[in-house]
Amino acid sequence: MIYVTIGVLSRIISNSYINVFQKILTGSGNRPSCVNFYMYLGLFILCLLFIPYIFINYTNELIINFLAMGILGALGNYFIIKALSIGELSSLAPINSYKPIVAMIIAFFYLNEIPSLCSILGIFLIIIGTYILHYKKQSNLQAVLYRVTALIFSGTEAVFIKKIILITNVPTSFVLWAISGLIFASIGLFLSKIKPNVPQFKTLLLLILSVTIMQYSTNYVFSKMNVSYALALFQLSTVLSIFLGVNIFKEKGLIKKLIASLIMIVGAIVIILT
């Protein structure tokens, strides 16, 4: 239990700092597709330390999940970076609480699961939190749209990550995640026809290390508990992201954003626990 707790805390802290480093890099003029590509490239280089010791049995099931995970992961990270490049970290972070709603909608259409009254209450709390967050404020709708798009991709990606963990193990799933992400991030960079410029090395290195900690701890926690429960616990990173946004980027409205995020976190937990 103590290792799971450490894994959850590591994921919460590292995930918040990932967004900080992504925002710093894009704020310095680096394009989101370039940041995404170099992030996965750095992860792949780190994974070279693991690949010689990992045996992978390439079955059709593994390949399908590998491709789906790569596409969804690369797109999810790209749109997160895109959103952070034009929006406030402290305003975009609470939107992550919509993940349970995305899961509920998918379950309704594909699994015929009808939401309970408690789940509807959770949705209502998230809507209230969103209203408080953006009340009397000219929100950057484009940034919000990018963040919601990233949320859909990353929320769906979690299902395929869990499946690969069940097929293989935590270290192998991490290596496959990095490789698949690099493949599709490279394709995205090529299609964008942008000449890749190397971002600030120190900040990029901190981003790569943070992503390494975040994803490995995520995979470990997924291997020990239900994905939906883990996603609920990960929502606690929202509060830290708000503090980082206010203190590092001098974003305003700390109290209002904290109240909104806490209401949305409660809503997410209510949905998942029911």
Buried (B, 14 or more C-beta within 10 A) or exposed (E): EEEBEEBBEBBBBBBBBBBBBBBBBBEEEBBBBBBBBBBBBBBBEBBEEEBEEBEEEEEEEBEEBBBBBBBBBBBBBBBBBBBBBBBBBBBBBBBBBBBBBBBBEBBEEEEEEEBEEEBBBBBEBBBBBBEBBBEEEEBBEEBBBBBBBBBBBBBBBBBBBBBBBEBBEBBBBBBBBBBBBBBBBBBBBEEBEBEBEEBBEEBBEBBBBBBBBBBBBBBBBBBBEEBBBBBBBBBBBBBBBBBBBBEBBEBEBBEBBBBBBBBBBBBBBBBBEB
